[in-house]
Amino acid sequence: MKQSKTAILVALSLVVIASLMAAGCTGTGETPEETTLTVFTAASLTGAFTDIARAYEAENPGIKVDLVFDGSQTLRTQIEQGANADIFVSASTKHMQALQNSGFMDNDTVSDFVGNSMALIVPIDNPANITGLADLAKPGVKIVIGTKDVPFGDYTRQVLDKLAADPAYGEAYREAVMKNVISEETAVSNVVPKLALGEADAAFVYKSDVSKEDLTRVARIEIPEDYNVQATYPLGILANSPHKAEAESFIEFVRGPAGSAILQDYGFDPLPAGS
């Protein structure tokens, strides 16, 4: 009987030891938990930042980049209402400044990183026969722009203000163009599909919004420099981000050679660090 009890105790001891060894092995050999960076990103950067995130993840296997795309003003509102994010990438300094002033940003990390400008696009078959800015004032032309609160809509209005200030166009021109507006979009990513489907004759977008693939569906008409507007994009880390080091690493990648090359390929103008 004693021998049987001893055998049972030995067996139990071996099970406990084996369990402890297994736990120890698991603790030392376990793959580190993946860190997810949430990046609230202006919709006009959808293509570029999708490629940048993939390239960054390939070099940093322990980090997953979760991109949330929308209009800058919508993303700003979500942050103000408590949405969790690590990085905010805005198409407008105005929306970034508002978050900085309210204490949502780690202000030391905020900087301008890329530039953009406006362009006019028309469907590839150009049914309204638009060849330049003057044609936008013709009766019946269907135009799509952004809402006044979204950056590309604000920049569009600045272009029209410059044209209105030129006697060659004037106030009547701006009024006629605005009368022809059939839709005001909250995200620039909604615009090209509308033209491609024949729902509009022309639209104001960022020059970067016309990809090589899009050129089979729409044509781009350059806006003269005298009337155009230079858009400046800032990015920075949220004050309450729990992943500051990883966020800094991602921003360095965006501004580095690989990120800058991708941005240029999409038609953006990367700005030097410290701009």
C-alpha positions in Angstrom: 0.0 0.0 0.0 2.9 2.3 1.0 4.6 1.5 -2.3 1.4 2.3 -4.2 1.1 5.7 -2.5 4.7 6.5 -3.2 4.3 5.7 -6.8 1.3 8.0 -7.0 3.2 10.8 -5.4 6.1 10.4 -7.7 3.8 10.3 -10.7 2.0 13.5 -9.5 5.4 15.2 -8.9 6.5 14.3 -12.4 3.3 15.8 -13.9 3.8 19.0 -11.9 7.4 19.3 -13.0 6.5 18.6 -16.6 3.8 21.2 -16.5 6.2 23.8 -15.1 8.8 23.0 -17.7 6.2 23.3 -20.5 5.0 26.7 -19.1 8.6 27.8 -19.0 9.3 26.8 -22.5 6.1 28.5 -23.7 7.1 31.7 -21.9 10.5 31.9 -23.5 9.7 30.6 -26.9 6.4 32.5 -27.5 6.2 34.8 -30.5 5.8 38.4 -29.2 2.3 39.8 -29.5 1.6 41.9 -32.7 1.3 45.6 -32.2 -1.5 47.3 -34.2 -1.0 50.9 -35.2 -4.2 52.7 -36.1 -3.6 55.4 -38.6 -6.5 57.9 -39.4 -5.6 58.9 -43.0 -7.1 61.5 -45.4 -9.0 59.7 -48.2 -6.8 61.3 -50.9 -3.9 59.2 -49.6 -5.7 55.9 -49.9 -3.5 54.4 -52.6 -0.2 55.7 -51.4 -0.7 54.8 -47.8 -2.0 51.4 -48.6 1.3 50.7 -50.4 3.3 52.4 -47.7 1.7 50.3 -44.9 2.4 47.1 -46.8 6.0 48.0 -47.3 6.4 49.0 -43.7 4.8 45.7 -42.4 7.1 43.7 -44.6 10.1 45.3 -42.8 8.5 45.2 -39.4 6.7 41.8 -39.0 5.7 42.5 -35.4 3.6 45.6 -36.4 0.2 45.7 -38.2 -0.9 49.0 -39.7 -4.6 49.5 -39.5 -5.5 52.3 -41.9 -8.8 54.2 -41.5 -9.6 56.4 -44.6 -12.1 59.3 -44.7 -12.3 63.0 -45.2 -10.0 64.9 -42.8 -12.8 66.7 -41.2 -14.7 63.4 -40.5 -11.5 61.9 -39.0 -11.0 65.0 -36.9 -14.5 64.8 -35.5 -14.1 61.1 -34.7 -10.9 61.8 -32.7 -12.7 64.7 -30.9 -15.5 62.3 -30.0 -13.1 59.8 -28.5 -12.0 57.5 -31.3 -8.8 55.6 -30.6 -6.0 56.3 -33.0 -2.2 56.4 -33.0 -1.5 58.7 -35.9 -3.5 61.4 -37.7 -2.7 62.2 -41.3 -4.6 65.2 -42.6 -5.0 66.8 -46.0 -5.4 70.2 -44.3 -3.3 72.0 -41.7 -6.6 73.5 -40.4 -7.9 70.2 -39.1 -4.6 69.3 -37.6 -4.2 72.7 -35.9 -7.7 72.3 -34.4 -6.7 69.0 -32.8 -3.4 70.5 -31.6 -5.1 73.4 -30.0 -7.5 71.1 -28.2 -4.7 68.9 -26.8 -5.4 65.8 -28.9 -2.0 65.7 -30.6 1.5 65.2 -29.3 2.5 68.6 -30.8 6.2 67.9 -31.0 5.6 65.1 -33.5 3.4 67.1 -35.9 5.0 68.3 -39.2 4.1 68.8 -42.8 5.3 65.9 -45.0 3.8 66.1 -48.4 2.3 68.6 -50.9 -0.4 68.4 -53.5 -2.4 70.6 -55.9 -5.7 70.7 -57.7 -6.7 69.4 -61.1 -9.8 69.3 -63.3 -10.9 65.9 -64.6 -13.5 65.0 -67.2 -14.8 61.6 -68.4 -12.6 60.0 -71.1 -15.3 60.5 -73.7 -15.8 64.1 -72.5 -19.5 64.5 -73.5 -19.6 68.1 -72.5 -16.6 68.9 -74.6 -14.7 70.6 -71.8 -11.2 71.8 -72.8 -10.5 74.3 -70.1 -11.7 76.2 -67.0 -13.9 78.6 -69.1 -16.1 75.7 -70.2 -17.2 75.0 -66.6 -19.5 78.1 -66.7 -21.5 76.8 -69.7 -25.2 76.2 -68.8 -26.0 72.5 -68.2 -22.5 71.3 -67.4 -22.6 68.9 -64.4 -19.8 69.5 -61.9 -18.8 67.6 -58.8 -16.8 69.3 -56.0 -16.1 68.7 -52.3 -18.1 70.1 -49.5 -16.7 73.4 -48.0 -15.6 71.6 -44.9 -13.5 68.8 -46.6 -10.0 70.0 -47.7 -10.4 69.4 -51.4 -13.7 71.3 -51.4 -12.1 74.2 -49.6 -9.2 74.2 -52.0 -11.6 74.1 -55.0 -13.3 77.2 -53.6 -9.9 78.9 -53.3 -9.2 78.1 -57.0 -12.6 79.6 -57.9 -11.9 82.7 -55.8 -8.6 83.3 -57.7 -10.5 82.9 -61.0 -13.2 85.4 -59.8 -10.5 87.9 -58.9 -9.2 87.8 -62.5 -11.2 90.1 -64.8 -10.8 87.5 -67.5 -13.2 85.3 -65.5 -14.8 87.5 -62.8 -17.5 87.0 -60.2 -20.1 86.0 -62.8 -17.9 83.1 -63.8 -17.7 81.7 -60.2 -21.5 82.1 -59.7 -22.1 80.2 -63.0 -19.7 77.4 -62.0 -21.3 77.0 -58.6 -24.8 76.8 -60.2 -23.6 73.9 -62.3 -22.5 71.9 -59.2 -24.7 68.8 -58.9 -23.0 67.1 -56.0 -20.7 68.0 -53.1 -18.8 65.1 -51.8 -17.3 64.5 -48.3 -14.4 62.4 -49.6 -12.4 62.9 -52.7 -12.3 59.1 -53.3 -16.0 59.3 -54.3 -15.4 61.6 -57.2 -13.6 59.6 -59.9 -16.2 56.8 -59.8 -19.0 59.4 -60.4 -17.3 60.7 -63.6 -16.3 57.2 -64.8 -20.0 56.2 -64.5 -21.1 59.2 -66.5 -22.9 60.9 -63.6 -21.0 64.2 -64.1 -19.1 66.2 -66.8 -16.2 67.5 -64.7 -14.8 67.6 -61.2 -12.1 69.2 -59.1 -9.8 66.8 -57.4 -6.2 66.6 -56.3 -3.7 65.9 -59.1 -2.7 62.8 -57.1 -6.2 61.3 -57.4 -5.7 60.5 -61.1 -3.8 57.2 -61.2 -2.4 55.5 -64.3 -5.3 53.1 -64.1 -7.8 56.0 -63.9 -6.5 57.5 -67.2 -8.4 54.8 -69.0 -11.6 56.3 -67.5 -11.0 60.0 -67.0 -8.7 62.7 -68.5 -6.9 65.4 -66.5 -6.9 69.0 -67.4 -4.1 71.0 -65.7 -5.1 74.2 -63.7 -2.7 77.0 -64.5 -0.3 77.8 -61.6 -1.7 81.3 -61.2 -5.1 79.9 -60.2 -4.0 76.7 -58.5 -3.6 76.1 -54.8 -0.8 74.2 -53.0 -2.2 71.8 -50.5 0.0 70.9 -47.5 -0.5 67.6 -45.6 0.6 67.3 -42.0 0.9 64.1 -39.9 1.5 63.5 -36.2 1.0 61.2 -33.2 -2.0 61.4 -31.0 -1.3 62.4 -27.4 -3.0 59.3 -26.0 -1.4 56.8 -28.3 -0.1 53.8 -26.4 2.4 53.0 -29.1 4.5 56.2 -29.4 7.7 54.4 -30.4 6.1 52.3 -33.1 4.2 55.4 -34.4 7.5 57.4 -34.6 9.0 54.5 -36.5 6.1 54.5 -39.0 6.3 58.2 -39.5 10.1 57.9 -40.2 9.3 55.3 -42.8 6.7 57.5 -44.5 9.2 60.4 -44.7 12.2 58.1 -45.6 13.3 57.0 -49.1 10.8 54.2 -49.4 7.8 56.2 -48.3 8.8 59.3 -50.4 9.2 57.1 -53.5 5.7 55.7 -53.1 4.2 59.2 -52.5 6.0 60.6 -55.6 4.7 57.6 -57.7 1.2 58.6 -56.7 1.7 62.2 -57.8 2.5 63.8 -54.4 5.4 66.2 -53.7 7.2 64.9 -50.6 8.5 67.7 -48.3 11.8 67.5 -46.4 11.7 66.6 -42.7 11.3 69.7 -40.6 9.1 71.5 -43.2 
